[in-house]
Amino acid sequence: MAIGGFTGVDDSPTLEQFQGYVADREVRYFIAGEPFGPPGRHESGTAAQITSWVKQNFAAVDVGGATVYDLAAPAT
């Protein structure tokens, strides 16, 4: 699932929808990546809200140089 669409600027899914996917175990992992789209846009909006929520609530693990969050394992 591309958060914020392919370029990261779409408002889909919303934070609430994404939280529902996690609660329903429809999404298991979140891979943090570089933002795309117009400069400045990635600092706000839906994709930024989701990324912030994930970073605040789940522990990061390095997997081959990529930061991955296991959404079934809340941060302690």
C-alpha positions in Angstrom: 0.0 0.0 0.0 1.5 3.3 -1.0 0.7 5.8 1.9 -0.3 9.0 0.3 -0.5 7.4 -3.2 2.5 6.9 -5.4 3.9 10.4 -4.8 2.9 10.7 -1.2 0.6 13.7 -1.7 -2.8 12.0 -1.9 -4.9 12.1 1.3 -5.5 8.4 1.1 -5.7 6.5 3.3 -6.5 8.8 6.2 -4.8 8.3 9.5 -8.0 6.9 10.9 -8.4 4.4 8.0 -4.8 3.3 8.4 -5.2 2.8 12.2 -8.3 0.7 11.4 -6.2 -1.4 9.0 -3.6 -2.0 11.7 -6.3 -2.8 14.3 -7.9 -5.2 11.9 -4.5 -6.8 11.2 -4.8 -6.0 7.5 -1.4 -4.2 7.5 1.5 -5.9 9.3 4.6 -3.9 8.4 5.4 -0.3 7.6 8.6 0.5 5.7 9.8 4.0 6.2 11.1 5.6 3.1 12.1 8.9 1.5 9.2 11.2 0.8 8.2 11.9 -2.8 6.1 14.7 -4.3 6.4 18.5 -4.2 8.9 20.0 -1.7 7.3 20.8 1.7 4.2 18.7 1.0 5.7 15.6 2.7 6.1 17.5 6.0 2.4 17.7 6.5 -0.7 15.9 5.3 -1.9 12.4 5.7 1.3 10.5 4.9 3.2 12.6 7.5 0.5 12.0 10.1 0.6 8.2 9.5 4.4 8.1 9.5 4.5 10.1 12.8 1.9 7.8 14.4 3.8 4.7 13.4 7.1 6.1 14.7 5.5 7.0 18.0 3.8 3.7 18.6 5.9 1.0 17.1 9.6 0.0 17.4 11.9 0.4 14.4 14.1 -2.4 13.2 16.8 -2.2 10.5 16.4 -4.8 7.8 19.1 -4.6 5.2 19.4 -0.8 5.5 15.6 -0.2 5.5 13.7 1.0 8.6 10.8 -1.4 9.2 8.1 -1.2 11.8 6.2 -4.4 12.9 2.7 -3.1 13.4 1.7 -6.1 15.4 4.4 -5.3 18.1 3.7 -2.0 19.9 6.7 -0.1 21.2 7.4 -0.5 24.9 
